[in-house]
């Protein structure tokens, strides 16, 4: 977590997603809200916090996501990251085709530290 933004760092710590190599992978429920439509799916999530000059990058690794329709990579330096304590990571941004979106990442089967 050497380069993680504060919201991303809190999310990783509270859900015990820490990996010494700086890359964290876990299964999650993803909620995309785009144009008033909520798209819910399951995906493996990969968080990288070891890039110098970056505050964290989040990748969605689901094959059910078409990169043309929905974003699959989120950069803490470009999108707005917010951690909702003990619940999920909220990411807000703009996709070149889909427009404005809000994304919620909720880890599955992980015990949260109160």
C-alpha positions in Angstrom: 0.0 0.0 0.0 3.0 2.2 -0.5 1.2 4.6 -2.9 -2.5 4.1 -2.0 -4.8 7.1 -1.6 -6.4 7.5 1.8 -9.9 6.1 0.7 -8.2 3.1 -1.0 -5.9 2.5 1.9 -8.8 2.5 4.4 -10.8 0.1 2.2 -7.8 -2.3 1.9 -7.1 -2.2 5.7 -10.7 -2.6 6.9 -11.4 -5.5 4.6 -8.0 -7.1 5.3 -7.0 -7.1 1.6 -3.3 -6.3 2.2 -0.8 -8.1 0.2 3.0 -7.4 0.8 3.7 -7.3 -3.0 1.3 -4.4 -3.4 -1.3 -6.2 -5.5 -4.5 -7.3 -3.9 -7.1 -9.6 -5.6 -10.5 -10.6 -4.3 -14.0 -11.5 -5.4 -16.6 -8.7 -5.2 -20.1 -7.6 -6.1 -20.0 -4.7 -8.4 -22.8 -2.2 -8.8 -22.5 0.2 -11.8 -25.0 3.0 -11.9 -25.0 4.6 -15.3 -27.8 6.7 -16.8 -30.1 5.8 -13.9 -29.6 2.0 -14.6 -28.0 -0.2 -12.0 -25.9 -3.1 -13.5 -25.0 -5.7 -10.8 -22.3 -8.3 -11.5 -19.7 -10.4 -9.8 -16.1 -9.9 -10.6 -12.6 -10.5 -9.4 -11.0 -7.2 -8.5 -7.3 -6.5 -8.6 -5.9 -3.4 -6.8 -2.4 -2.3 -7.4 -0.8 0.2 -5.0 2.8 -0.2 -5.9 3.2 2.2 -8.9 5.4 5.2 -8.1 3.5 8.4 -8.9 0.1 6.8 -8.7 -2.4 6.7 -5.8 -3.8 3.3 -6.7 -5.3 1.5 -9.7 -8.4 -0.8 -9.5 -9.1 -3.3 -12.3 -12.3 -5.4 -12.8 -11.4 -8.7 -14.3 -14.9 -10.0 -15.2 -15.4 -11.4 -18.7 -18.9 -10.1 -18.4 -17.8 -6.5 -18.9 -17.3 -5.1 -22.4 -14.7 -2.3 -22.2 -16.6 -0.4 -24.9 -19.7 -0.3 -22.7 -18.3 0.0 -19.2 -14.9 1.0 -17.7 -12.7 -1.8 -16.3 -9.8 0.3 -14.9 -10.0 3.0 -12.4 -7.2 5.3 -11.4 -7.3 7.1 -8.0 -5.6 10.1 -9.6 -8.3 10.5 -12.3 -11.6 9.2 -10.8 -13.1 10.1 -7.4 -12.6 7.4 -4.8 -14.6 7.3 -1.6 -14.6 4.6 1.1 -17.9 4.0 2.8 -16.7 2.5 6.1 -17.2 -1.3 6.4 -19.4 -1.3 3.3 -17.7 -0.6 0.0 -15.5 1.5 -2.2 -17.3 4.1 -4.3 -15.8 5.3 -7.5 -17.2 8.1 -9.6 -16.0 9.0 -13.1 -16.8 9.5 -16.7 -16.5 6.8 -19.4 -15.9 7.8 -23.0 -19.0 6.0 -24.3 -21.2 5.3 -21.2 -20.9 8.8 -19.8 -21.0 9.6 -16.0 -21.0 6.6 -13.7 -20.9 5.6 -10.1 -19.4 2.2 -9.2 -19.6 0.4 -5.8 -17.2 -2.5 -5.0 -18.3 -4.7 -2.1 -15.9 -7.6 -1.2 -17.5 -11.0 -0.8 -16.9 -13.3 2.2 -14.5 -11.0 4.0 -14.7 -10.2 7.6 -14.6 -6.4 8.3 -12.8 -4.9 11.3 -15.2 -2.7 13.2 
